[in-house]
Amino acid sequence: MRFAIASFLTHALTAASSFTPPSSSSARRSFRSSSTMTASTITDVSSFIDGINTSYEQLHREFELQFWGTKMALSGPQYSTDELTRTKGEMEDFLADEAKLSKTRELLQKVPEDSVEAKTLKMLERTFGCYIMESEEAKTLRAESTKIEGGLEAARNTLTLGATIDGKFEEMSSVGLRNKVRVDPDEATRKACYEGLSKIGDFVTENGFVELVKVRNKMAKKLGFLDFYDYKVSNAEGFGKIALFEILDTLEAGTRPIMESARKQFAAEKGGESALSPWNQGFLMSGDIVRRMDPYFPFEKSVEQWGRSFAAMNISYKQATMDLDLLDRKGKYSNGFCHWPQPAWVKPGGTWQPSTTHFTSLADPSAIGSGYTGLTTLMHEAGHAAHFANIQMPSPLFAQERSPTSVAYAELQSMFLDSLVGDADWMAKYAISREGEAIPWDLVAEQIKATHPYKVFALRGMLAVPYFERALYEMPEEDVTAESIKALADKVEKDIQGGLSARPLLSVPHILSDEASCYYHGYVLAEMGVHQTREFFLKRDKYITDNPSVGPTLTEAYWKPGNSEPFLSLVDNLTGAPLTGDAWVNELKQSVEDVLKEERERESYDAKIVQCSSGAPDTDVDLDMRIRIVDGDSVLADTAEDGGFLETCKKFEEYVQTRFAKA
C-alpha cells in the first residue's frame, strides 16, 4: 500500500502550492520584495484580489442560503429549486471566467514568489482552472445537468418512504428505516424496512438519475477527462481516477481476505448463511448491544457532550456563528452535512472574518440507537465546522468546501473527531445515562467483542460506493438504463461487500448531488488518515480524549492552511510519514483480547472513571461561538439569548424531553 501511494505522491504534492500559513496578525498585504515593483502594480494586484474576494463572498453566500433553505425545506418564499439553480450558476459562472484566469496568471508574473499575494494568486489559478470550461457544449451540458439534478432533488423530497409492518404501512425517513434494520428485534420488520430502503433505487432511476449520469459523462468527456469520475477527483484531489484506484485497489486487495474470513466466522457464530442477509447482519452483530447501550446516549444531552468534549480538547471556533438543525422531519434532506454561507478568512489589514456554519443531522430521539448515531453525526459535522472556522488565509476561496479543496482533507478532520465516540475512555466520561451513571466497562467490553472482529465490514461498505460510481460512469452510454444501474449496484455490493448491503448503494444520497457525487473515495482516504493521525497522538501523548493539545495541534497542522496545501502533504507533515493504510489494517488484524487489554490498560476507561468521580463537571464551556439550535423555521435555543452554552443545552434538552415524551 505504501508503494501504491508513493508512486504518484510527487505529482500530487505539486498540485497545490506549499507554504506556511500566516497568522491572523501577519496575514495582511505585505510584499516582501515590493521595491522591485511599481506602486501601480501593487495597486493592481491588491485591487484584483480584493475584487475577487468581495464578489465571490457575496455569490457564495447567496448560493449557500438557497442550499440550506431548499435542503431543510424552509417555508420562506425566497427558497426554491429555481433560485438554487440560478445562484449556483452565477457562482460557477464567476469562477469559470477565463478573463479572471488570464489576469491571475499575468499578475503572478509580477509579484514576488514568496509573497502572500503570490500564494493567493496561485490558489485562484487552481480554483478558476477547476471551473473553466473551454467547450461551449460542455457549458451547456453543465447547465443541463444542474437542471436535471434540481428536478431529481425536488422529486426526492416528496418521496414517501416507509415499510409495511404487520399489514400496515408505516411512514419513515431513510434514516428511520436504516435504524430499524440495525436494531429492531423482529426479522420481518427489519426485512420490510430494508425493502423500503431499496425502493429509493427504483425511484431515483425512474426520476432523472439515468439522464443525469449520461449528461455528466458527456460534459466531462468534452473537457478531455476519461469520464465524470475522473473529472471530479482530478479537480478535488489534484490527481486522476487511475491514480486514486491504485490506492483503493491495494486497500481492497489487502482487506478482501479479512472480509472473507470475517463473513465465514460471522455465519458460523450467528446461525448460518441467513445471518449474512442485509437485514440481519447489522442486528446480529450489535443490535442487542445497541439497545443496551442506548440509555447511556440520551440524544437530548448530545449537544452538551459534544461541547464539553471539544472544549476539553481546546478546540475553538474563533467567533463563528452556527445553526444546528438536528431533528429528522418530513421533507428534510436525508443526510447530515455541514456548509458555510460565510467562509472564515483574514481580510486586508489583518481583520478577521469569522465563519457562519449551517449543519444538520437526522435524529429521531424516540428511536433506539438514535442517541449514539446522532451524537456521532454531531461530532462529525462539528469537526467539519471546527476545521473551516479555523482556516486563516487571505481569501474566502481558501475556506470553501468545493474544488480544489480535497474531499479527503475535509473528511479527515470530521472523521478523526467522530472516532472518539467509540473510545472506551471517551465513553467513560461522556456516555452517561439520564440518571447520571457512566456506561459500565462490561458493556463496553461486550461491544468490542461483538463488533471488533467485523470492523472490516464497514471498510468494505465504504469502498463499495467509489467502486460503484467508477463502474457507473465507465458504462457505455447506450447501456445506461434504470435496470442496468440497479443490476450494477447489486453486483458491486456482492463483489466488494460479499453480499447485498444493508444500505443499498442507490439509497446513498451522495451519488445524486453534484457536490457529493464521486466523493465517497474521500471517506476512504480520510479514514486511512484518521488511523494514522490517531496513531500519532497515541504515540506522542498516550491519549486523545480530553487532551488539550489536540485542538492546537490540529489547528496548526491541518486547519489553518485551508486548501493551500495538498491532503497527502498535510498528513505527512503532521504524522511524519506518508499516508498509508497500515494503521487501519493493523487495527483490523488485532485480536479482541489485545483490543480489550489496550482499552483497559492505556490511560483509558478506568482512569477516566476515577477522574470523573473526583470532581464536578465544568460549569462553563467556551467554544468561542454563537450557537442557534433550530428545527426548520423555528429557533429552539440560542446562546446569545439564553445566557451561554450550557443554558442553551438545557433549553434544548427540555424541548426534546417534552416533544418526545413517551405516552
N, C-alpha and C positions, 0 to 999 in steps of 0.2 A: 504493500500500500504506500509505503514511503517513496518507493521508486516511481509509482504512477503519478504522484503529485509533483515530485521533483522534476519530472520530465517536461512540465510546462510552467514551472514556478517562475523561471526567469522572465518568460513572456508576460505572465500575469502581474508580476511586480512592476513592470514598466507601463502597465495600463493606466496608472494614476501617478501623479507627482508625489514624491515622498518629502515630507518636511515636518519639522516640529511645530505644532500649532501654537500661535501666540496666546498669551493670557489676555483676559479682558482689559487689563490696564495698558497692555502694549499693542493690542491689535488695532491700532489706528493708522491712518495713512502715513507711511514712512518709507520714502525712497532712500535706501541706504547709499545709493550712488547718484543722488539727484543732480550732482554737479555736472554729470555727463549729459543731462537733458535740459531742454529749454523749458521755460515757465509754461509756454503754450502746450508742450507735450504733457507736462504734469497735469495741467488743467483738463486736457483732452481725455487722458486716461481716467482721471477721477470722475469727470462728468459722465463718461460712458458707463463705468461700473456702477455709479450711483443711480443712473437712469435704469439700468437693467435690474438692480436690486429693488428699486421702488416699484417699477411696473410689475415685475414678477410677483412680488409680495402681495399686491392687490389682486392679480389674476388668480394666484394660488388660493388666496382666502375665499374668493367668490366661488371657485370650484368646490373647495372643501366644505363650505357651508351647504352647498347643494348636495354633496355626497352624504353628509350627515343627515340632512333633512329627509332625503329620499330613503336612505338605508334604515333610518329609525322610524319611518312612516309618520313624520311630524305633520300636524294638521294645517300649518300655515299655507296660505295660497301661493307664497313665493317659492315653494318647493315643488318641483315637477321633473319628470324624466326629460322633458324638452329642455328645461333650464340646465339640468345636469349635463346634457349633451352639448348645449351651447357653451357653457362655461369651460367644460373640458376642452372643447375645440379651440376656444380663444386662448387658453393657457398653452396648449400644444402648438398652436399656430405661432405664438410668440416665441416659443423655444425652437421652432423649426424655420426661423427666418434666416436665410442664407446670408443676408447682408450683415447680420449680427456676428455670424461666424467669421465672415471676411474681416470685419472691423476688429474682432478679437485677435485674429492672427496678425493683423497689421500692427496692433498695439503691442503684442508680445515681442515684436522685433525691436521695440523702442524702450522697454523697461528693463532694469537690471534683473538678472535671472534669480537672484536671491531675495527679491523684494516681496512684500505682502501682495502687491498688485500683480506680480507675475504668477503667484500661486492662485490668486483669484481668477485671473485670465485663463490659466491652464484648466481650471475646473470648468469655467464657462465653455471653453473649447470642447471639452469632453461632453458636457451636457448638451450643447447645441448639436453635436455630432450624433447623439442618440435619437434626435427627433427630426433632423432634416431629412427629407425625402426628395431626392433629385428627380424621381419619376412622378410626373403628374398623375399617372394612372395609380401609383401607389398611394398618393394622397387621397384620391377618390375612393379607393378601396378601404383606406383607414377610416374615412368618414362613414362609409357604408357599414363597416364592422362595428363602429361605435353605435350606430342607429340600431342594428340588429341586437347588439348586446343590451341596449336600453329597453327594447321591447321584450327580450327574454327575461330581464330582471323584473320588469313590471309584471309580466305574467307569473313569474315565480313567486312574487309577493302575494299573489291572490290564490295560490295553490292551497287547497285544504288537505292537510296531511293527517294521518291517524291510523288506527288499526281497529279491526272488528274483533272484539273480545266478548266471549260468551254471547255471541249473536247480536251484539250491539256495537255500532261504530262509535269509537271514542276519539275525538279530535285531539291531536298532539302535534307539537312542532317537531322538527327533525331532532332537536336536542332531547326532547322528551322521549321520542321513540328510541334513540340510542341509549338513553339512560335505562329504560325498561329492558332493553335487550341485555344490558350489562347486569342488572340487579334483581329483576323480577323472578321469584322462585318458581313460577309456573311456566313450563316449557312451551305450552300452547300460546301463552301470552307473548313470550319472547319471540316465538316464530312469527306471530301475527305482526309484531312491531318491526321485525326485520323485513317482512314483506311490505310493510308500509314505507320503510326507507327505500326499498327497491323501486317503488313507484316513481321516485324522483327521476330516475334514469329514463323511464318511459316519457315522463312529462317534458324534460328538457330536450330530448332528441326529437320530440314532436312539435316543439315551440321555438325553433330557431337555431339550436346548437349545431345542427348539421351544416346549415348555411354559414354560420359563424366560423366554423373550422375551415371551410373552403375559402372564405374571403380573407381570413387571417393569413392563410398559407399563400394565397395569391399575392397579397401585399408584401410579405416577407421575401418571396422569390423575386418580385420586381425590384427589390432593393439589393439583390445579389446574395441573399442568405440561403442556406440549404432549405430552410423551412421556418415556420413561425417559432418553433422552439429554439432554433439556432439564433434567430433574431433577438428573442427575449434574453437568453442567457448571455449573449455577446454584449448587449447593452448594459446589463446589470452587473456582470461579473468581470468583464474585460477579457474573457476567453470563451471559445465557442462550445457548441454542443459536443463535438468529438472529444475535446479535452475534458469536459465535465464527466462524460461517461467513462473515461479512463479511470477516474476516481471511483465512480459509482459501481462500475463493473468489478473492480478489485474488492470493494466492500461487499458487493453481492456474492461474489465467489467465495470470499473468506468466511461469510456467515451462513452460507447455504447448508453446509454440513451441520452446523449448530442448530439451525432451524429444523432440518430433517430429523435429527436426533431428538429435539425437544418435542416435536409432534408425535413421534413414536412413544416417548415417555409419557406424554400427556394422555394419549389414548389408553395406554396400559394402566395408568393410575386412575383414570376417570370413567372407566367402564366401556371402552371400545371406541370404534370409529365415529359413532354418533356424537361423542364428546367434542369432535372437531367441527361439527356443524356450526355455521356462523352465528346462530342464535344460542348456541350452548357454550362455546369456547370461553368467552369472557366471563360468563356467570360461573362456570365450573372452576375457573382459575381463581377468581377472587370475589365473586358475587356475595357469598356469605360473609367474607371478611369486610367488604364494603359496608354491608348492613350493620355489622357490629362496630365498625369504626365511625359510623355516621354520627352518633351522639357527640363525638369529640370534634366535629367540624360543623358547628351550627352556622349556617350561612349568614345570619344576621350579625355575627361577630367578625366576618371576613375582612371588612374594610379596616376595622381596628387592628386585627392581627397583621394584615399587610403593612399598615403604617408603623406599627411597633417594630416589626422585623426590619423594614428598610431603614428606619431611624437608627436602630441599634447597629446597623452596618454603615452608618454615617453617610447615607445617600441623601443628597439634597436635590431639589427640583428648581433651584435658582429663580425663585419668584414667579414660577409658572402658574397658570390657571388651568384647571382640569374639570371637565364634565364627565361623570361616570354614569352610564346607563346600563344597569347591571341585571335587570329582571327580564325574563322572557315574556313576550306578548305577541299576539297575532299581528302579522304584517311586518314584524321586525326582521331585519336581515339575519340569516341563520348561521352566523359565525361571528366570533369575537374579533374585534380589530381595534387598532389604535391609529388615529390620524391627527394631523396638526394643521388647523387652519392658520395658525401663526407660528412659523418656524422661529427657533431661537437663533440669534446671531448678534455679532458685535458691529454696531454702526460706526460710521466715520467719527473720529474723535474719541472712540472708546465707549460710547453709550451702549448699555446692554439692553437688548430686546428680548424679554422672556418669552417662552413658548406658551401657546394655548393648545391644550390637548383635548381631543374627544376620544373616549374609549368605551367599549361596550362588551358585555358578556351576556349569557342567556340562561340565567339561573332560575330554577323553579324551587324555591325553598321547601316546598311540601314534598318533593321527591327524594327518595332515599339516594344518597350519594351525591346530591347536588351541592352540599356544603364543600365537600372535598374538591369536586371538579370546578365549582365556582371560585373557590379560593385559589386554586392552581391557575385558572384563567386570569384572575385578578393579579396575581404575582407576575404572570407572563406579560400582560398588557401594560401593567405598571412598570415593568422592566423596560419595555419599549419607550414609555413616557420618560423615564429617568434618563435613558440614553439620549433621546432627542432634546431633552431640556438642558443638557449639559454640553451640547456642541457649541464651541466658542470660536467661530470663524467669521471672517469679514463679509459674508454674504448669506442670505437665506437659502441660496441654492446648495450650500454645503449641508443643509439640515432638512432637506426634503427627502421623502422615502422612495421616490421613483428613480429610475435610471438617471445617472450612473451609480446610485447608491446600491451597494451589494446586498442582495437578499440574505445571503449567509451572514454578512456582517450585522445586519439589523436583527436577525433572528437569534444570533448567538447571545446577545445581551439579555433578551427576554427569556430564552430557554435556560440560560445559566441561573437566573434568579428564580424561575418557577421550579427548578430541580430541587430547591431546598425543601419543598413541601414533603418530599419523600424521605428526607433525612431523619434518622431517629432522634438526634439532638434537637432538631427544629421542632419535631412533633412534641417532644418532652415539654417545651415551653409554650408552644402555640396551639397544639391540638388539645383544647380544654373544653370540657362539657359545660352545659348551662349551669350545672351545679358547682363548677369550679374545679373539677377533678381532671388531672392530666391523664392522657392516654396511657394505659399500663404497658409495661415492657412486654408482657406475654402476648398482647395483641399486636404490638409492633413486630415481634418475632414471628408470629403466625403469618402476618402479612408478607414478610420477607420470604418465609418458607413457601408460601403459596405462589408468589409472583416471580421471585428471582430466577428460577430455572427457565422461565418462559419470557424473560425480557426481550429475547430475540424476536418474539412475535411483533412487538412494537416497532423494532427496527425494520423488519420486513414490510410491515404495513406502511411505514414511511417511504420506503424505497418504491413501493408499488405505484405511487402517484406519478413520479417523474418517468418511470418506465412506461406507464400507460400513455402519458402525454407525448412522450417521444414517438411511440408507435402510432399514436393517433395522427400526428402531423406528418408522419412518414407515409401514410396511406395514400395511394394514388387517388386523385380527386374523384374519379368515376366510381371508386369503391367506397366512398364515404357516404354511408346511409345510416338511418336510425338503427337498423338491425345490425349492421356491421360494427357500429360503435359499441352497442351493447354486448355483442359477442366478443369484441376485443377486450372490453373491461373484464368480463368473466375470465377470459384466457389469461390476462396478466395477473389477476388475483390468484388463479390456480398455480401459475408458474412461479410467481415471486413469493406468495404467502403460503403456498402449499394447498390451498383450498379457497373457497369463496370467503370474502371478508365480511366481518360483522358491520363494517362501514362500507357499503358498496361504493366503488370508485366514482360512479356517476352521481353520488349524493354529496361528494366533496365540493363545497361551494367555490373553492379556489379556481376550478377549471373553467368557470363561466366568465368571471370578470377579467377585464384587460389587465388590471393592476396585479392580480394574483395568479393568473394563468401562467403555466410554465415557470412556476415559482417554488414548487414544493421541494425541489432539489436543495433549496436554501436551508430547509429544515435539517436535511441530512448532513450537509456540510457544517451547519451550525452545531448540530449535536456532536459531531466529531470535535469541534472547538470547545463545546461545553465540557466534555470529559477531560480534554487536555487542560482547560482552564481550572477546572476543579482540582485536578492532579497538581497543578502549580500551587494553588493556595494551600492545599493539604500538606504539600512538602515544605512550603515556606513557613506557614503559620500554624499548621496542625489542625485547624478548624476553619469553618466558613460561617456557620450560624452565629449571628451577633458579633461578628468580627469587625471592629471599627475601621480596619484598614481596607476592607473590601470596596466600599464606596469610593474613597480617594484613589485607590489603585485602578479601578475600572474607569473612573473619570479621566485620569491622566493618560492611561494606555489605550483605552478603547473609545471613549465618548467624545472627548474634546476635538479630535481631528475631523469628525464627520466623514464625508465621503472623499476626503482629500488623500487618503491612503487606502490601498487595496486590502481586502479582508485577510489574505494569506500573510501579508506583511505584518499586520496588526497582531495576529496570533503569534507569529514568530517573535515579534518584539517583546510581547508580554511573557510568554512561556519559555522563551529561549530555545525553541525548537520548531522546525517546520511542521505544518499541520499534517497529522496522520490520524488514522482510526485506531491506533494501537491502544490508547487508554480505554476506548469504548469496548473494543473486542476483548481486552484483558478483563474488563469487568464482567462481560458475558461469560467468560470462562471460569470465573471464580466459583468455588463451591459455596453452597448455602452456609456451611459451617464457618468458612472463612469470613463471609459477609457478616454473620451474626457476631463473630468474635471482634471484627473490626468496629462494628457499630457499638458494641458494648465496652470495648477497651479504649477506643480512641476517646479524646475529650468529647464525650458524646452523651448518650441518653442519661446515664446515672449522674454524671457531673452536672448536667443541666437541671435535673430534678432537684439536686441538692442546692444548686444556686438559686432556683426559683423559690424554694421553700424557705430560704433565709432572708428574703426581703420582699417588700410590696412592689408591685409593678409601677413603672414611671407614671407620674401624674401629668406629664407634659410630653407630647410627641410633636416635634417640629420638623416638618418636611420642607419648609420654606416654599409653601404653595397654597393657593386658594383652591378649595375643592367644592364643587357642586355635585351632589348626588341627585340624578334626575330619573324620571320614568316617562319617556316620551316628552310630552309638552310640560309635564309637572316637575317642579323643583321640590325634592323631598327634604333636602338638608343642604346647608351652605356654611362653610367655615367663616365666611365674612359676616354672616348674620347670626350664627348660633353660638359664637363665643370661642371657637377654636376646633381643633381636630377631634379631640375626644368627645366634645359636646355634640359635634356633628355625627360622629359614630353612634352615640347614644340615641340620637333622634332617629337615625336610620334603623337602628336595632329595634326601637319601639314600633316604627312603621311596619317593618317586616313581621314582627310578632303579632301585631294587630291584624294585618291584612291576611296572613296565612295561619291564623289561629285555628286549631283543629276543633271541629264541631263537637 
